Amino acid sequence: MITKIILPQLGESIHEGTIGKWLKNVGDTVEEYEPLVEIITDKVNAEVPAPVRGTLSAIMVAEGQTVEVGTVIGEMLEVGAAATPEAAIASPVVSKKVETTTVYPGQASLAKPASEPSIEAVEASFPNGTAAGGWYEDEDEDTFAGASLPSAPTQPAPAQLAGIPNGRGAAKEPGGKPNRYSPAVRRLAEEHQLKLDQLGLRGTGLGGRVTRDDVQMFLENQRQLHQPVPTRALPATPVEAVENIAQALPAMHDQIAANALREVPAPASNPPKVTLPATAPAPLLQAKATQAELPKTATAPVFSEAAVTASLVAGAEELVPLTPMRKAIAEHMVRSVQTSPHAWTMVEVDVTRLVRHRAAVKEEFKRREGVDLTYLPFVVKAVIDGLRQFPQMNASWVPDGSGIILKRELNIGVAVDVPDGLVVPVLHRADEKSLVGLARSLNEVVNRARSRKLSLADIQGGTFTVNNPGWFGSVMSQPILNQPQAGIVTMEAIVKRPVVVTDTEGNDTVVVRSMMNMCLSFDHRVVDGAIAGRFLQYVKKWLESRDYSASF
């Protein structure tokens, strides 16, 4: 019996993972729960165990590839099951070739031969009803861009192609199949009002799939090139007109072509102008202007592939490949900023009493408990009590906009820097721990994070995050939310500075105090500034007025 190896959900906000290393080879015997493959995400490196006892029969995703959660990454042959010749061949796509037909807006349906298998039959052969390399939730309908099921075989007439720019319609995967868009890709496209089937994107995902990174790269290129993003269907353009525009490139490369034209010296005589039909789309008119039509005062292009290549060859710059963790962190941060409307506030906290208390007890604490006493457990404890008073901060926004989820558990994430990035281990049910318990738990998870020994449970279920940039001297920062949480607070560096103190009789005195800034970023969809400000004020007063002598 063949058992599929699925990329598991590695965290509440993790939607994909990178295959770091296969710990077994095809044909190796593997015991149940024995580590099988190492997965890398922006938060943790995790080993996925074997689901059954048997033989690794196929590796479907190679090392270094990034795939979505739920993707079939391999197969195992359970002990006692008979091997099949196909089991030893790793293939991320369906072995039988299926011809599909693309139908363009306003054109007649193009049919497939009746002898070919139906789309429904092909879909039934995919793992979990989806194409290899993709995972779609039950409520998300599988989408073929521009594809339909024709009823009778026909041959496309030349007139049928008249409305297809460059003879292209929907984006296709290698092999001619219409591209499949995951829910994450469709959601991002909807946010930016993009028509994916008209962008001509070249997918870099498994099997040529268009990924979130591809769409985000397209948007970034458009911003850099100051080129309008096509957001509605392009009008029909005859094939002859397209040929007159020098075989127009896909939309995302049009501006690069125009920049290249600017770098070509103008001919001495007046060159013949290209005649464009009145129905030609505006982006093509802008992109294919001739040298004579360009203003003489035009500045040098902002982006030039040739210039970048020359700079790299000359040694003036160095291209550093992204590590899987760096790439995952970048995607997570961009998605967080695009998802939540971030708002920010800050308070100054007088921690003079806390500094004196820690200095007095840290040696005894280290001797008795075996761990160093830092300021972090005190701040975490203050945040926990603040979340009890303001539960709206311990919440998350429902993606479909139907409501706000208030979390009953107080699971505090703590940002930890590691050599190649950042991870956020979670203290589960942190409100049940004393200050001593928090100090021990923090010491344990920080050590496990920096030695790469975090488990999946260590990074899951966080409801609020505390960050400590003050450790490297920061005095003010604006943290990015750890999705889908509604808040993240920082503790900045503790510095001594003169402060005006007013006594009970109203007399002002300038004294030297130990001061610490605390910065809070919050999801403005979930809470407003009043709630966030009261929460932060509560944490401030807790730290300033606490009786630390009774802490232990």
C-alpha positions in Angstrom: 0.0 0.0 0.0 1.3 3.4 -1.0 1.3 6.1 1.7 1.7 9.7 0.7 4.1 12.0 2.6 2.4 15.4 3.1 4.1 18.7 4.0 2.4 19.3 7.4 1.2 22.6 8.9 4.3 23.9 10.7 2.7 26.9 12.3 -0.5 28.9 12.4 0.8 31.5 10.0 3.1 29.3 7.9 1.7 28.4 4.5 4.7 26.9 2.8 8.1 25.2 3.5 11.4 24.5 1.8 12.8 21.0 1.6 16.1 21.3 3.4 17.4 17.8 3.2 16.0 14.3 2.6 17.4 12.2 5.4 16.6 8.9 3.5 17.1 7.9 0.0 14.7 6.1 -2.4 14.7 2.4 -1.4 15.8 2.9 2.2 13.8 1.1 4.9 12.3 3.6 7.4 10.7 2.9 10.7 7.5 4.6 11.7 8.1 8.1 13.3 11.8 8.0 12.2 13.0 11.4 10.8 12.5 11.4 7.1 13.0 14.9 5.7 14.1 18.3 7.1 11.7 21.2 6.4 12.9 24.8 6.6 10.5 27.7 7.3 10.9 31.3 8.5 10.3 30.2 12.1 11.8 26.7 12.6 13.7 23.9 11.0 11.6 20.7 11.6 12.1 17.1 10.9 9.0 15.4 9.4 8.7 11.8 10.7 7.7 8.8 8.6 4.0 8.2 8.8 4.3 4.4 8.5 6.9 1.7 8.6 8.1 0.7 5.2 10.3 1.8 2.2 10.7 5.3 0.8 9.5 4.6 -2.8 9.5 8.1 -4.3 10.8 11.6 -3.7 8.4 14.1 -5.4 10.0 17.4 -4.3 13.7 17.9 -4.5 15.9 19.6 -1.9 15.8 23.4 -2.1 12.3 23.6 -3.5 9.5 25.5 -1.7 6.0 24.1 -1.7 2.7 24.9 0.0 1.4 23.1 3.1 -0.5 20.0 2.1 1.7 19.2 -0.9 2.6 15.6 -1.5 6.4 15.6 -1.2 7.0 11.8 -1.3 5.6 8.3 -1.1 6.3 5.3 1.1 5.5 1.6 0.5 4.3 0.1 3.7 5.8 -3.2 4.9 3.9 -6.1 3.3 2.7 -4.2 0.3 3.8 -5.2 -3.2 6.1 -2.8 -5.0 5.1 -1.4 -8.4 7.4 -0.3 -11.1 6.0 3.2 -11.0 6.7 3.5 -7.2 10.5 3.8 -7.8 10.1 6.8 -10.1 9.8 10.2 -8.5 7.5 12.5 -10.4 5.8 15.7 -9.2 3.2 15.6 -12.0 0.7 13.2 -13.4 2.4 10.7 -15.6 -0.3 10.6 -18.3 -0.4 13.6 -20.5 -3.7 15.4 -20.6 -4.5 17.9 -23.3 -6.6 20.8 -22.1 -8.0 23.7 -24.2 -7.9 27.4 -23.4 -11.0 29.4 -24.3 -10.5 33.1 -24.6 -13.1 35.8 -23.8 -15.5 36.4 -26.6 -14.3 33.4 -28.7 -15.9 30.1 -29.5 -15.0 27.1 -27.3 -12.0 25.0 -28.5 -12.7 21.3 -27.8 -10.5 18.4 -27.0 -10.7 15.0 -28.7 -13.4 12.8 -27.3 -10.8 10.0 -26.7 -8.9 12.0 -24.1 -9.8 11.5 -20.4 -12.2 14.1 -18.8 -10.9 16.8 -16.5 -12.9 15.2 -13.7 -11.1 11.9 -14.2 -7.7 13.6 -14.1 -8.6 15.6 -11.0 -9.7 12.3 -9.3 -6.1 11.0 -9.8 -4.5 14.0 -8.1 -3.6 13.7 -4.3 -6.6 15.1 -2.3 -8.3 16.2 -5.5 -5.6 18.7 -6.4 -2.8 18.9 -8.9 0.7 17.9 -7.7 2.5 20.8 -6.1 -0.7 22.6 -5.0 -3.0 22.5 -2.0 -6.4 24.1 -2.0 -8.8 24.4 0.9 -12.2 22.8 0.7 -14.0 26.1 0.3 -11.7 27.3 -2.4 -12.7 26.1 -5.8 -9.9 24.8 -8.0 -9.4 27.3 -10.8 -8.1 26.8 -14.4 -7.3 30.3 -15.7 -9.5 30.7 -18.8 -10.1 27.0 -19.2 -13.5 25.3 -19.9 -14.7 21.9 -20.8 -15.7 21.9 -24.5 -18.2 19.4 -25.8 -17.1 18.7 -29.4 -13.7 18.6 -31.1 -13.0 21.6 -33.4 -10.0 23.1 -35.0 -9.2 26.8 -34.1 -9.7 29.0 -37.1 -7.4 31.9 -37.7 -10.2 34.3 -37.0 -10.6 32.8 -33.6 -7.1 33.9 -32.7 -7.7 37.5 -33.7 -8.5 38.7 -30.2 -5.5 36.9 -28.5 -2.5 39.1 -27.9 0.6 37.3 -29.2 -1.5 34.2 -29.6 -1.6 34.0 -25.8 -4.5 33.9 -23.4 -4.4 32.4 -20.0 -1.0 31.8 -18.4 0.1 28.3 -19.0 2.4 25.9 -17.2 5.2 24.1 -19.1 3.5 21.5 -21.3 0.6 23.7 -22.4 -1.6 23.3 -19.4 -3.5 26.3 -18.1 -2.0 27.5 -14.8 -3.6 26.7 -11.5 -3.7 29.5 -9.0 -3.6 28.7 -5.2 -6.0 30.6 -2.9 -3.1 32.7 -1.6 -2.2 33.7 -5.2 -5.8 34.5 -6.1 -6.3 36.5 -2.8 -3.2 38.6 -3.6 -4.4 39.2 -7.1 -7.8 40.3 -5.9 -6.2 42.7 -3.4 -4.4 44.4 -6.3 -7.2 44.0 -8.8 -5.0 41.9 -11.1 -6.1 39.7 -14.0 -3.7 36.8 -13.7 -4.7 35.2 -17.0 -3.6 38.4 -18.9 -0.3 39.1 -17.2 1.7 36.4 -18.9 3.5 35.5 -15.7 6.1 32.8 -15.9 5.6 30.6 -12.8 8.7 29.6 -10.8 6.8 27.1 -8.6 6.6 23.3 -8.9 5.5 22.3 -12.4 5.5 26.0 -13.5 2.9 27.1 -11.0 2.6 30.8 -10.4 3.4 31.5 -6.7 2.9 34.4 -4.4 6.5 35.3 -5.0 5.9 35.6 -8.7 3.0 38.0 -8.2 4.8 40.0 -5.7 7.9 40.3 -7.9 5.6 41.5 -10.7 4.1 44.2 -8.5 7.6 45.3 -7.3 8.8 45.5 -10.9 5.8 47.6 -11.8 6.5 50.0 -8.9 10.2 50.3 -9.9 9.4 50.9 -13.5 6.5 53.3 -12.9 4.4 51.1 -15.3 0.6 50.9 -14.7 -0.5 47.4 -13.7 -3.0 46.0 -16.2 -6.2 45.5 -14.2 -8.9 44.8 -16.8 -9.3 42.7 -20.0 -7.3 43.9 -22.9 -9.3 44.8 -26.1 -8.9 42.5 -29.1 -5.8 43.0 -31.3 -5.3 41.3 -34.6 -2.4 39.0 -34.9 -1.0 41.1 -37.7 -0.9 44.2 -35.5 0.9 42.3 -32.8 3.5 41.3 -35.3 3.9 44.9 -36.2 4.8 45.7 -32.6 7.9 43.4 -32.9 6.3 40.4 -31.2 5.3 42.2 -28.0 6.7 40.7 -24.8 4.6 39.8 -21.8 3.2 42.8 -19.9 5.7 42.7 -17.1 8.6 43.0 -19.5 7.2 45.8 -21.7 8.8 48.6 -19.8 12.2 46.8 -19.8 11.9 46.7 -23.6 11.2 50.4 -23.7 14.2 51.1 -21.5 16.4 49.1 -23.9 15.1 51.2 -26.8 16.3 54.4 -24.9 19.8 53.0 -24.9 20.0 52.4 -28.7 21.5 55.5 -30.5 19.0 57.2 -32.8 19.5 56.7 -36.5 20.7 59.6 -38.6 17.6 59.6 -40.9 14.0 59.6 -39.7 13.0 56.0 -39.2 9.6 54.8 -40.4 7.0 54.8 -37.6 5.2 51.7 -36.7 1.5 52.0 -37.4 -0.7 50.8 -34.5 -4.4 50.0 -34.7 -6.8 52.2 -32.8 -7.8 49.2 -30.7 -4.3 48.4 -29.5 -4.1 48.3 -25.7 -2.5 51.3 -24.0 0.3 49.4 -22.3 1.6 48.2 -25.7 1.4 51.7 -27.1 3.6 53.0 -24.3 6.0 50.1 -24.3 6.7 50.0 -28.0 7.3 53.6 -28.8 10.1 54.1 -31.2 13.3 56.0 -30.5 12.1 59.0 -32.5 8.9 59.2 -30.4 10.7 59.3 -27.1 11.4 62.8 -25.7 15.0 63.9 -26.0 15.1 64.9 -22.4 14.3 61.5 -21.2 16.4 60.4 -18.2 18.4 57.2 -18.1 16.4 54.1 -17.3 15.9 53.3 -13.6 16.5 49.6 -14.2 18.8 48.0 -16.7 19.6 44.2 -16.7 22.7 44.9 -18.7 23.9 47.4 -16.2 23.3 45.1 -13.3 25.1 42.2 -15.1 28.1 44.5 -16.0 28.3 45.7 -12.4 28.4 42.1 -11.1 31.0 41.1 -13.6 33.2 44.2 -12.7 33.1 43.1 -9.0 31.5 46.3 -7.8 28.6 44.3 -6.4 28.0 40.8 -5.2 24.8 38.8 -5.6 24.1 36.8 -2.4 21.7 33.9 -2.8 18.8 33.8 -0.4 18.8 31.1 2.3 15.5 29.3 2.6 15.0 31.0 6.0 15.8 34.5 4.7 13.4 34.0 1.8 10.6 32.7 4.1 11.1 35.7 6.5 10.9 38.1 3.6 7.7 36.6 2.4 6.2 36.5 5.9 7.0 40.2 6.6 5.7 41.4 3.2 2.5 39.5 3.7 2.0 40.9 7.2 2.4 44.5 6.1 0.0 43.9 3.2 -2.5 42.1 5.4 -2.9 44.3 8.4 -3.1 48.0 8.8 -0.3 48.6 11.2 -0.6 51.3 13.8 2.1 52.2 16.3 2.5 53.9 19.7 5.2 54.3 22.4 5.6 55.1 26.0 8.6 55.8 28.3 8.9 53.6 31.4 10.9 54.4 34.5 12.4 51.1 35.4 14.8 52.4 38.1 13.3 50.3 40.8 13.4 47.2 38.6 17.1 47.8 37.7 18.0 48.1 41.4 16.1 45.0 42.4 17.7 42.9 39.7 21.2 44.1 40.6 20.5 43.0 44.2 19.2 39.5 43.6 20.7 38.3 40.3 23.6 36.5 41.9 21.5 34.7 44.4 19.0 33.8 41.7 21.7 32.4 39.4 23.0 30.3 42.3 19.6 29.0 43.3 17.9 28.5 39.9 20.8 27.9 37.6 19.8 30.5 35.0 20.5 34.2 34.5 17.9 36.7 35.6 17.2 39.1 32.8 14.6 41.9 32.4 12.6 39.9 29.9 10.6 37.7 32.4 9.4 40.9 34.2 8.3 42.5 30.9 6.5 39.3 29.9 4.7 39.1 33.2 3.6 42.7 32.9 2.3 42.0 29.3 0.4 38.9 30.6 -1.4 40.9 33.3 -2.1 43.6 30.7 -3.7 41.1 28.3 -5.9 39.9 31.1 -7.2 43.5 31.6 -7.5 44.1 27.9 -8.4 40.8 26.2 -9.0 42.6 22.9 -5.3 42.7 22.4 -5.1 38.9 22.7 -7.1 38.4 19.5 -6.9 38.0 15.7 -8.9 39.1 12.7 -11.0 36.5 10.8 -9.6 36.6 7.2 -13.1 36.8 5.6 -14.0 39.8 7.7 -16.8 38.0 9.6 -15.5 38.8 13.1 -12.7 38.9 15.6 -11.4 35.9 17.5 -10.6 36.4 21.2 -8.0 33.9 22.4 -8.7 32.3 25.8 -5.1 31.1 26.2 -2.2 33.5 26.8 0.5 32.1 24.6 3.4 34.6 24.4 5.8 34.5 21.5 9.3 35.7 22.1 11.5 36.8 19.2 14.9 35.2 19.2 17.7 36.1 16.8 19.6 33.2 15.3 22.7 33.3 13.0 20.7 33.3 9.7 17.4 34.9 10.8 14.8 35.2 13.4 12.5 32.7 15.1 9.6 33.2 17.5 9.2 30.3 20.0 6.0 30.4 22.1 5.5 30.1 25.9 2.2 28.2 26.1 -0.2 29.2 28.9 2.3 31.7 30.1 -0.2 33.2 32.6 0.1 30.0 34.6 3.8 30.6 35.3 5.4 32.6 38.1 8.3 34.9 37.4 10.7 32.1 38.3 8.8 29.8 35.9 8.9 32.4 33.1 12.7 32.9 33.6 13.3 29.2 33.3 11.0 28.7 30.3 12.5 31.7 28.5 16.0 30.4 29.1 15.0 26.9 27.7 13.3 28.1 24.5 16.1 30.6 23.7 18.7 27.9 24.0 16.7 25.5 21.9 16.1 28.1 19.3 19.8 29.0 18.9 20.8 25.4 18.8 18.1 24.6 16.2 16.3 22.1 18.5 12.8 23.7 18.5 9.9 21.4 17.9 6.8 22.1 15.9 4.9 22.6 19.2 7.4 25.3 20.3 6.4 27.7 17.5 2.7 27.1 17.2 -0.3 28.8 18.9 1.2 32.2 19.7 -1.4 34.9 20.6 0.9 37.9 21.3 4.6 38.6 20.8 7.3 40.3 22.9 10.5 41.5 21.2 13.7 42.6 22.8 15.7 44.8 20.4 17.1 46.7 23.4 19.5 43.7 23.7 21.6 45.2 20.9 21.1 48.9 21.9 18.0 50.0 20.1 16.0 52.8 21.8 13.1 52.9 19.4 11.6 50.5 16.8 8.4 49.8 15.0 7.9 46.0 15.0 5.9 44.1 12.3 3.0 42.0 13.4 3.5 38.3 13.6 0.4 37.2 11.7 -2.3 36.5 12.6 -1.7 38.2 16.0 -3.1 41.6 16.8 -0.2 43.0 18.7 3.6 42.9 19.3 5.5 45.0 21.9 9.2 45.8 22.2 11.4 46.5 25.2 14.1 48.9 24.1 17.5 49.5 25.7 17.5 50.8 29.3 19.5 54.0 29.5 20.2 56.5 32.2 19.0 60.1 31.5 17.9 63.2 33.4 14.2 63.2 34.2 12.0 65.8 35.8 10.3 64.3 38.9 7.5 66.0 40.8 7.1 65.2 44.5 3.8 65.1 46.4 4.0 68.8 47.1 4.3 69.8 43.4 8.1 70.5 43.5 10.0 69.6 40.4 13.5 68.0 40.6 15.8 66.9 37.9 17.2 63.4 38.7 19.0 60.6 36.9 16.7 57.6 36.2 16.9 54.4 34.3 14.4 54.7 31.4 13.2 52.2 28.8 11.0 52.9 25.8 8.3 50.3 25.0 6.8 50.3 21.4 3.6 48.6 20.4 2.4 47.8 16.9 -1.2 46.7 16.6 -3.7 45.6 14.0 -6.0 48.6 13.6 -8.8 46.3 12.3 -8.9 44.6 15.7 -8.4 47.4 18.1 -8.3 51.2 18.1 -5.7 53.5 19.5 -7.6 54.0 22.8 -7.5 50.3 23.7 -3.9 49.9 22.6 -2.9 53.0 24.5 -4.6 51.9 27.7 -3.0 48.5 27.4 0.5 50.0 27.1 -0.2 52.4 29.9 -1.1 49.4 32.1 2.1 47.6 31.3 4.1 50.9 32.1 2.4 51.3 35.5 2.9 47.7 36.3 6.7 47.9 35.7 7.0 51.3 37.5 5.0 50.5 40.7 5.5 46.8 41.2 6.7 45.6 44.6 9.7 43.6 43.4 10.7 42.5 46.8 7.8 40.0 46.8 8.5 38.8 43.3 10.2 35.6 44.3 
